[in-house]
Amino acid sequence: MARSSRSLTPAWAWLCLVLLAALLLSSGRAAAAKGQAGDRDEADAGEVALLLDSRAAVPVWPGVRVLPDPESQWSLEEVLAAPQRFERPSGTPSNLGRSASVLWLRFSVEVPGALPVQRVLEIDYPALNLIDLYVLSQGELVQRLRMGNQQLGTDKVMPARAHAAPLSLPPGRHELLLRVQTQSSMVLPMTLRTPQDFTAHESRSQMLLGIVIGLALCMLIYSLTHWVSLRDALFLDYALLLAANLVFVLAYFGLGAQYLWPDWPALSMSVAPMAVMVAVAAAARFMNAALAIWEVSPLISRLLHLISAAALLALAATLTGLLDYRSAQGIVTLLGMVATLVVLPAAYIRARQGAMMAVYMLFGWAFYAIGAVVTAGLLRGHVEPTFWAQHVYPFSLMVEMSAWMAVLSLRVQAIHRSADRARLETETLRTLAQTDALTGLPNRRGLQQHLAALLPQARPQQLLALFLLDLDGFKPVNDRYGHDVGDALLVAVGQRLQAQLRASDVVARLGGDEFVVLAAGLPDESAAHALGQKMLGAFNEPFVIDGQHCRVGLTAGYALAPLDGHTADELIKRADAAMYAGKEAGRHRVQRGGRSLAAA
């Protein structure tokens, strides 16, 4: 146990360092973002238009002013009539967290030169529900566009993963107003891009997400095929967990609405928290089974079952409309956190016990924690929605799923080892059932198995000889020297018989001092008789048992297949009759038991 503890110490140190680095990175980035926001506040004491020069991408947030509309009461005319109501947003750039359900945004742009420019306004947070964009030039409304995940795919102004609107802006100053409505968080990473840069940015995002989705699909196929072949529920739980996380990624990053359900916008409004509910339910079952937590703590095991059931109940409530988006999101977040906190002590105990499954799961949790912390900070307005801050979650999720895939590989190894042990135990039991406990030779059942294999091969030119042997003078030796010497003598008899035979011949003990020899492939009766005489001659020398010279003889009767019979019972019956005839004729002889002798 001490060795296991020492080997885990560096791993725990690395895990702690990774988590600490993630927290410091997140807090440092948030602090830096707030500082940058303060600098911009000082620089933007007066409203300054964003200059649309030769840059491929112009961040919008430095020029944004906001107007909360929690009651959804402001019309466009009222907003335009009261520009003083707009204020510079404070806090994290491009992220207002859980803000009002409706928010107005306002910023100005300046197009230099004498030629119009083409730009794409990108809002790279697909969870926003409705976005109304108004473009004004010299106080006149010149363009109105609608975006958001409540739109049908055919109604979108641009078929893209993110919310995007094409703009054609002539030289001069223009004002842009946006009315944003969402059930999720007000995450607003807005950029004015050239069409070429927008295409490149979208391609980069979709390529990275495609890598994640491809890996997830490979692991999903692996887990499902192993579930079908092994019938182990652990693989099904992992498949459900992976599939639910995959659906969440597709929904959260807008790929589902773009490619899978463009004509069902209601799915984009609810599928993300429902997918997480399925993931929590499956993860609780997976952790319980993989770590065999009931052996560590029955209470923790029961709690995980309750968490799994609660997640499924929340899923049913969401499907029936009893839970709205934010309530569902809050409940499933709480259930996920509780499940992790509950199982961590049991996983740590398992790791200290040397269970590699627990080590792999803790390793996966460490990386998942990075993505979860950053994403939680993003949704609550504490992390700036940069490209990597938004995409760290799926990559940390894949690291966790890959680590848990190692758990499945250990499970496969354990199943194979268990099957090998069961097969070995079965073979051992079968061998014991067919083996004489004293001599290690085949017993009556084992003899039947050998006869069943050899009899079909017997031919007139390839005879099978069955010798039934009975020791002469064994009882006096057993009575004089005791059962221990008698037992040792029987073992020595079996060994001496085997020494006279070929490796393919079989020596069996029926019980007492009766033995049977099977010799296959003999050309004629004379070969069988010669073999019997050879065994008879081997008993001319006495046996030395525990310093005692014990002399016993041998009387043998034999039958030949297929000449004397075709079945085991026929051969044994005729060999037995020949052996008893030999006993009556004076013992220590070999005699064939043909059909006439058996009948007599």
N, C-alpha and C positions, 0 to 999 in steps of 0.2 A: 504493500500500500504506500509505503514511503517513497518507493521508486516512482510510482505513478504520480504522486503529488509533485515531486521534483520535476518530472518531465512536463507537467502542465504549467509550471510557473512561468516560463518564457512565453507560452501561448497567451496566458492571461495578461501578461504585461503588454504584449502587442495589442491585444484587444482593447485594453484600457487606453493605450496611446492612440489607437485609431478613433475611438469614441471621443476622447478629449480633443483630438485635432479637429474632428468634425464640429464639435460644439464651439471651439474657438474660432474656426473658420466662419461658421454661421454668424456668431455674435460680432466678429470683427468686420465681416462684410456689411452687416446691418448698421454697425456704428459708422463705418466709412460712408455708407450710403446716406445716413442722416447728416453727416458732416458735409457731403457734397450738396445735399438739399439745402443746407444752411448757406453754403457759399452761393448757390444759385439764387436764394432769396435775396441776398445782399446785392447780387449783380442785377437782379430783375426787380429793382424797386419800382420801375415803370414797366409797362407791358412792352415786350420786344417781340417782333415777328421772327419766326424761324426762316432763315435764309435757305432757299432751295437752290443751291449752287451746284457745282459739279460732283458733289459727294453722292456716292451710290446709296447711302443710308443716312437719314437724318433722324435722330431721336426726337420724339415729340414732347416728352414729359417736361423738359425744361421750360417750355412755353405754355403749359396747361394751367388753366384756372378752373375751379370746380364749384358747382352749386348743388348741394344735396336737395333732393325732392322726395322726402320720405312718404309723403301722402300722395305722390304722383298728381300734383295739382297744377303744375306750371305748363302752360302752352308755349309754343315757339314764339308767338308774338309777345307774351309776357316776359319771357326770358330775354328777348332782344331789347325790350323796353327798359330792362333793369340790369345793365352790364355791371353796375357797381356791386351787385350781390355776389358775383363770382370772386372767389378768394384763391390765393396760391396754396396748393395742398402742402401739408407738413408731413413729416414722418418718412417712411421708406419710399424711395422713388418708384413710380409706376405701380404702387401697391397700396390700396386703401383698406385691405383686409375685409373683415365683415362689416361693411358699411351699409348705408341705406339701400333699400331695394331699387330705388331709381336715383340716378346721378346724371347731372348735366356737366359736360366738359366743353371748354372753349379755348381755342388757340388760333393764332394768326400766322400766316405764311407770307413770304415775300418772294416773288419770282423776278429775278433781275434780267436785264437784257431786253431784247425785242422779240424773242420767240417764245411760244408757249412750251411748257414742259409736261411730260407724262410721268405721273407718279402713282404708286400704289400705297394706300394707307392700310397698313397691316396692324391688326390687334391680335397678338399671338397668345390668346387664352381662349380655347374653344368652348369653355363652360359658360360663357356669357350668353344670355338668352335672347335679348333683343337689343339691337343697336341701330338707332336712327341717325343718319349722317346728313347734316345740312351744310352746303357750301354757299357762302355769300360773297359777292363782289360788289363793292361800293354800296353796301347796304341792301342789295337785291339778292333774293334767293335764286341761284342759278342751277343748283343740282341738289337732288334729294335721293338718298340710297338707304336701303334697309339691309342689315346683316343680323346674324345671331343663329343659335342652334335651334330656334323654334321654326325656322324656315324650311320649306321643302327644298330638296336638292336642286330641283329645276328652277326655283325662284332665286337662287343665290346669284349675286352679281358676278362673282368669280368662283369657279369650282376649285376650292382650295381647302386644305386642312384647317388653317387659321381663318379668322374673319378678315376679309380683304375687299377693298373698294378701289376701282381704277379712277384716277382723277386726271383731267386735262385742264391745266391751269394756264391762262394767258399771263403775260407780264403784268406786274403790279401786286398790290396787297390784297389778300383774301382772308376771310374769316371762316373758320370751321367750327360747327357746333355738333356735339354728339349727345344723344340721350341714351343712356345705358341702363338696362334693367337685367337683373340676374337673381337667381336663388342661391348662387354660389358666392364666392368672395369677389370683391372688386379688384381683380388682378388685371392691370391695364398696360402691358408692354406694347406701346404704340411706336411705330416707326414709319416714316415716309421713305419708301424705297423706289429705285428705278425698276421698271418691269424686269430687266435682266437680273438685278440683284434679288428681287423678290423670288424669281424662279430658282435662283441658286440657293437661297436660304431655305425655301420649301424643300428642295431636293436634298439638302444636307439633313434637314430634320427627318424627312421620310426615310432616308437611307439609314440613319442611326436607329430609328424606330423599327425599320424593317429587319435589322440585325437582331434586335431584341425579340421581335415577334417570331423570326425564323428559329432562333434558339429555343424559344418557348414551345413552338410547335414540335420540334424534334424531341424535346423532353416529354411533351404530352403524349406523343406516339409511343415513346419508350415505356412510359408508365402504364398506358392503356394495354399495350401488348403483353406486358408482364402481368397485369391484372387478369387478363383473359387466360394466360397460360398457367399462372400460379394460383389464381383464385384467392389472392391475399388482399383483404380490404384496405391495407395500408397503401397499396398502389392506386386504388380508386380514390382514396382521400387525397393523395398527392395530385392525381389528375384533376380532380374538382378544384383543388386549391390553385393549381396552375392555370386552368381554364378560366376561373373567376378573375385572377389577376390579369390574364391576357385580355379579357373583356374590359376590365377597368382601364388598362392602358389604351385600348382602342377607343374607348369613350372619352377618357380624359384628354387625350391628344387629338381628338377630332377625326381620327381615321375611320372610326365606325360610321359617323355621320356622313363622311365623304364617300365611302365605298360600300359599306354593308347595309346601312339602314337610312339612305338619303330621303326616302319617302315616309319615314316614321320619326318625325322630330321629337315626338313624346318620349322615345327611348333615350334620346340624349339628355332629357330632363331628369331621368330617374335611374338609368341603367348603372351608372357609376357606383352609387351607394349600395344598390342591390347586389352588384358583383362583389363588393367588399364584404357584404353580409355572408354570401356563400363562401368566400375565402376564409372568413373568421370561423364559420361552422366547420369547414373541412380542416383548417389548421388545428383547431382544438382537438379534433379526433386524431389527426395525424400525430401531433405531439404526444398525446396520451398513449397511443399504440406504439410509436417508435421508441419511446423511452420507458415503456412499461411502468408508467408512473404509479399505478396501483400498488406496485411492489415497494415503492418509496413512501408514498403517502396516499392512502385511500381517499382522504379528504380532498386533496388537490385533484385527484382523478375525478371525483364526483363534481367538483367545481367546473372542470373542463367540459364535462358532459352537460352541465347546466348552461355554460356559455354557448356551447354549440346549439343547444335547443333554443336559447334566447335569440341567437342570430337568425335562426330559421323562423322564429315567431315574428321578429322584426321584418324579415323578408316578406312574410305573408301579409303583415300590416301595411307594408309599402305597396305591395301589389294590389291590395284592396282599397287603397287610398286613405287609410287611417293615419298614415304618417306622411308628412310633407318632406320635401327634399332636405331641408336643413335639420329637421328633427331626426330623419333617418341617418344623415351624415353624422350628427352628434352621437347618436346611440351606437352606431357601428364603430366609431372611433373609440368610444369608451370601452366597448366590449373587446376590441382588439388590444387596447392597452392593458386591461385587466387580465386577459388571457396570457399575455407575455409576462406580466409581473407575477402571476400565479405560478407559471411553469418554470420560471428561472431558477428558483431554489432547487427544485427536483432535478433540473438539467445539470446544475452545478454539482449536486451530490452524485449523479450518474457519472459525470466527468471525473470526479475525484476517485470514483470506483474503477476508472480505467475504461469506461464505455466510449468507444470511438464515435458512436452515433451521437452522443451528447456533445462531444468536442466539435464535430462537424456542424451540429445545429447551433451551438454557441458562436462559432465562427461566422455562420450565415447571418445570425441575428446582429452581430457587430456591424456588418456592412449594411444590412437592412436598416439599422438604426440611423445611419448617416442619411440615407434617402428619406426615411420617415421624419427625422428631425427637420431637415431642410424643407420638405414638403409641408409639414405642419406649420413651420414658420412662414412659408409662402402663403398659405391659405389664411393665416391670421395677420398678415400684413407686416411681418418682421423681417422678411428676406426679399431683396430686390429680385424681380423675375428675369434674371439674365438667362441666356441660352442654357448654360450648364446647370444653373439652379433649377430650371424647369425639367431638365432631362436626367438629373442625378437619380431620381426615384426608380425609373425602369431599370437602370443599370445596377443599382444596389439590389433591386428585387431579383435580377437575374443571377447576381452573385449568391444571394441567399438560396434561390431555387437550385443553383448548381451544387451548393454545399449540401442541400437536402437530397439532391440526386445521389450524392455519395452515401447518404443514409440508406437510400434504396438499394444501392449496390451492396452494402453490407448486409442488408436484409436478404438479398438474393443469395449471397454466400452462406448466410446462416440457414436458409431454407435448403440449399444443396447439402450443407453439412448434416442437417437434421435428416434429410432423405438418405444420405449415405449411412448415417448411424442406424436408421430404421432398417435399411436393407441389410446391413451387417448383422444387426440383432436378429432379423428374420432368418438369415443364412445360418447364424449360430444356433438358433432354436431348431431349425430344420436339421442341422448336423447332429445336434444333441438327440433329437428324436430318432435319428437313424443310426446312432452310434452306441456301441456297448460301453457303458460307463467304466468298466474295469479295464478292458484291454484296448479300448480306442478303436476296435474293429467295427465294421458294419454289424448292426444287430439284425433281427428278423425283418424289420421294416426296411432297413438299408439294403438287405439282400434282395428283397422284392424289387426295389428300385433298380438294382444292377441287372436282375433277371429281365425286367421289362425292357431294358435297353439292349441286352445281348441276345435274347431269344429271336427277335425278328431277323438277326443277321446270321443265324445258324443255317448251314447248308450241308448236304451229304459230304462235300469235300472240305467243308469248314465247320467241323463239329464243335459243339459246346458241351464240355464235360462238367457235370455237377457231382462233386465228391462230398459225401456225408461222412464225417470223421468222428469217432468216439474213442476217448482215451482208455487204455487198458491199465488198470491198477491205480487210477487216480484217487479213489476213495480211501484206500489204506494210507496213502501219503497224506491226504488231508486230515484223516483221523489221527495219525501219529504226530504230525508236526503242527497241526493247527490251521485255522482258516487263513491266517496271514501268509504262511508259506504256500498254502493251496492257491490263494489268489495270485501270488507272485509266480507260481508255476504255470498257471493259465496264461499270464502275460508272456512268459518265456516261450510257451508252446506256440502262441500266435506269431511271435517274432521268428521262431525257427521255421515255421511253415512259410512265412513270407520270404525267408532267405532261400528256399528251394524253388521259388516260383519266379515267373517273369513279372516285370513291372505292371503289365496289363492284367495279370491274373488277380482275382479277388479272394481274400480270406475273410470270412465272417464267423461270428460266434452266435449260435442260436440260444445258448443258455447252458448252465451247468458245465459239463466237459465235452459238449458237442460243438463241433466246428463244421463249416462248409467252405469248400474251395470251388471257385468258378474259373475254368480255363477255356478260353475261346480260341477259335482258329486252328484246331487240331486236325491233321489230315485224315486220321483213321483211329480205330479202336486201340491198336497197338501203342500209338503215341499216348493215348489216355492212360492205358495200363502202365506204361513205363513211367509216366509222371506219378502215378499212385505208388509204384514201387520206390521211386526216389524219395517221396515223402515218408514212406514206411521206413526206409533205411536211415533217414535223418534221426529217428528215435532210438537207434541202437546205442547212441551215446547218452549217458545220464545227464540230468540237469543239476546244476549247482545253485541252490537257493539258500541264501543266508548261511553259507558254509555247509549246508546239508546236501548230500548227493541223493537226488531223487530220480528213480528210474520209472518211467511209464512207457507203455507201448501204444500202438495205434491200430485200429481196425477201420477199414474204409470200404464203403460201398459207393458205386458211382453209376450214373445214367448219362446217356448221350442224346443230345438234341441235334437233329430231329429224328434220330433212329428210334429212340425209346419213348419219345413224347414231345409234344409241342407246347405244353404249358408248364408253368412253374410247379403246380401241384402234382402233375404227372411225374416230373423228374424227381422231385423230393420224395414222393411216395416210393418210387422204384429204387432210388438210392438208399432209402431207409430200409427197405426190405432186403437189399443186398448186404447192407451193413450188419443187420441182425443175423442174416444167414452166415456171414463171416464169423460173428461172435459164437454161433452155435458150432461152427466147424473148427473151432480151436483158437480164434482170435489172431491178431497181428498178421492180417492178410488184407489184400485188396480184391474186391469182387464186383463184377458188373451186375446191375439190376435190370435185366431186360423185362419184356412184357410178361413172359411166362413166370418168372420168379416173383414179380409183383402180384400176379394173380394167385400164386400159391400162398 
